[in-house]
Amino acid sequence: MNALDMVYHLSTGWAVHLNYVAVKLTVIFLSVWMITQFIGIGKEEGIVAGILGPLIFYVYYVFAGATLNREIFRIDEQFWFVFLHIALMILAYFAMWNFIKSKKHWLRTAGFVITAGLNLVALDALFVMLRWHLHGINEETSAAMMTLGTILVPVLSFISAAILGVLAEKFTNKKYLDMVTAAIFASAAIGFYYKDLTHAIFALIFVILTYLITHTVKKNLASAS
C-alpha cells in the first residue's frame, strides 16, 4: 500500500519523505497486524483493515499541523485522500489474500506479483531515503529529491523481476529458481541504471528476503487454515 501511495504522490506532486513514510508504514503495519492477530484473517477483516488504517492517517494529519511546514511538505491531508488510501489498502490486502487463498492460478500469480513487486518498491524507496538521511541530507532537500524519476526504474525492475520469476518457475519447475532469477534481474537492472554497486547489492538482498518471507507466510497461513 505504501509503495502504491508513494507512486501516486510522486506522480501528482505531493511530498514524500522519510519521517512521513515511517509514520504511515507504522500505521499500516499496526492496523493490519492487530486485526489479523486478534480478530482474524478474512475478507471482512480486510475491508476493516483497509478502512481503519487511512482513518488513523487522517487523525495524524489533523494533529500534525504544528510539526510540518506546509510550504515544503505538501501531504495528502485532505479528507478525500482517505478514500484513495482505503482503495490502495484494500488492493494491497486482497493481492496477498488471493496469493494465499485463491483457487484460480492467474489470481494467485497476479496476487504474488503485486505483493512481492510493491513490497520491493517500498523497501527500495526506504533504502534510498535512509541513505540520504545517513549522508546528512535534511528532510526538505530529501523531499525535493524524491521524485517519480527516483523510483520509476525500481518500480519497473521489481515488477518485471517478479514476472520473470513466475515464468522461470512455470517453465522449469525448479525450487528457488524463481527467486534467483528475480534477484539477479532486479539487481542487474538497478545496478546498471544507477551505476551503484551498493544499491544493486541491496536490491538483491531485498528480493531474496521478500521471496522467503512471502512464501513462508503463505505456507504457514495455508497450513493453519
N, C-alpha and C positions, 0 to 999 in steps of 0.2 A: 504494500500500500504506500509505504514511504517513497519507494522508487517511482511509482506512478505519479505521486504527488509532486515530487521534485521535477520530473519531466514536464508536468503541466505548468508548474511555477516558472521554470526557466524558459519555456516557450511563450509565456504570456507576460513576462516582465516582473514577476513577483520575486522577492528576495529569498535566497536560500543560504543559510549559514550554520555553522557547527552547533552553537548552543540551541538554536531554534529546532534543528533537526533532532538533536539529542532529546529535547523535551517531547517532541512528537513521537519519536521512536519509543520512549519510555511509556508514554500513554498507550500506544498501540499494544506493546508487549503486555502491560499490566491488565488492560481491559480484556484482551483475548485470553491471557493465561488464567486470570481469576474465574472467568466464565467457564472455560473448559475444565479447570480443576475442580471447581466447587459446584457447578451446575451440570455440565456435560458437554458433549460434542455432538452437534446435530444441526439441522437446517434452521430450526427456530433459534437455537443458541447463536448461530452465525449471524442471523439478522439482528439479534440483540447486541452482539459484539460490534457489528457494523454501525449501529446507531449510537451506542454508548461512547465509543472512542471519540468520534467527532464532537459530541456534545461536551465532553471533557476538554477537548481542544478549545472550544468556543468559550468555556468558562475561563480557561487560562488567558485567552486573548483579552477578555473583559477586564481582568485584574492585572494584566501585564502592561497597562498604559504607561506607568512610571518607569518601566525598565527598558523600553525600546524607543529609539529615535525614529519616528515615523517618516522623517525626511530621507532616511537612509534605508531603513528596513521596511519595505512595503510588503506586509504579510497578509495572509488570507483571513482577516478578522471579520469581514462582512458576514452577516448571518447566512446569506445564500451559499457560502462555501461549505456550510455544514452538510448540505445535500450532496455536493460534489464529493466530499470526504466519505459520506455514507456509501455512495456508489463505488468508490475506489476500495473501501474496506471490504465491502461485500464481494467485489470482484476478486480481491486477493484471498479472502477466506474460502470462497467456493472453488477457486482454482485448486487449492490444496485439497479441499473436500472431494472434488471429482478425481483427483490423482489417487486418493486413497480408496474411495468408495464406489466410483462409477463402474458399471458393468460394460460400458462401451469403451473399446480400445482407444478410439480417437479422442474421447473426452479425457481419459486418463493421460494420454500423451500431451494434449493441449494443457491440461492442468499442471503437468510436470514442467513443461517448457515455460509457462507463465510463472510458476512458483520459483523454479530454480533461476531463470533468467532475471527476474525482477529482484530476487534476493541478492544476486551477484551485483546488479547495478547499484543497489543500496550500499552494499559493503564497499564497493569501489569508490563511490562518492564520499562515504565516510572516511575512507583511507586518504583521499585527496585533501579533504578539508582538515583532517587531523594533521596531515603532513604540513600543510600551510601553517597551522597553528603552532606546531613544534618549531617551525622556522621563524617564528616571531611575527607572522603576518596578522595584523589585527582584524577584528570582525568586520569593520567597514570595508576594508580592502578585499577581504575574502569574499564578502557578499557581492562586490563588484566583479571579482574574477570568476565567480561561479556562474557560468552561462550555459546555455543549451549546448554550445560547441564543446564545452568541457566534458560533458558526459555522453555526447552523441555517439562517439566511437565505441566507448564501453557498452552502451546500450545495444548497438548493432552487433558487437563482438560477442557479448554474452548470450544474447538471444540466438544468434547463429550457432554458437558453440553448443548450446543445449539441443538445438535441432540436429546438428551433426552427430552429437552423442546418441540421440534417439535412432538415427539412421544406422550408425555403426552397430548398435545393439541389435537392431532388426535384421541386418544382413549377415552378421557374423555369429550372433548369439553367444559371444564370449564374455565372461564375467569381467567387469571393471573396464572393458574396452570403451564403453560409452563415456565413463569418467575421464579416462586417459585422453581420448580424442578431444573431448570438450576442453579439458585443461590445457592441452598443447595448443589447440587452435586459438583460444582466448588469450593465452599468454603471448603467443607469437604475434597475433594481430595488434594487441595493445603495445607490446614492446617495439614492434616495427613502426607503428604510427608515432608514438611518443619518443622513440629512441631513448628509452628509460628502462634499464635492466631491473631496477628495484621495483618499479610498477609492474613489470612483466612477471617477476617472481611472486609478488603478492597476488596478482591475478590468478596464477597457477594454484597458489595455496587456497584462495577463496573458492575456486571451482571444486577442488578436492574436498574441502570441508563441507561445502553446500551439498554435494552429491552424497557424501557419507551421512550427513545429518538428515537430509530429506528422506533417503531410503531407509534409514534406521527408524525414523518417526513413522513412516508408512508401515514398516514391518511390525513395530510394536503396537500401533493402533489397530492394524488388521487382525493381529493375534488376540488383542484384548476384546475385540468385538465378536 
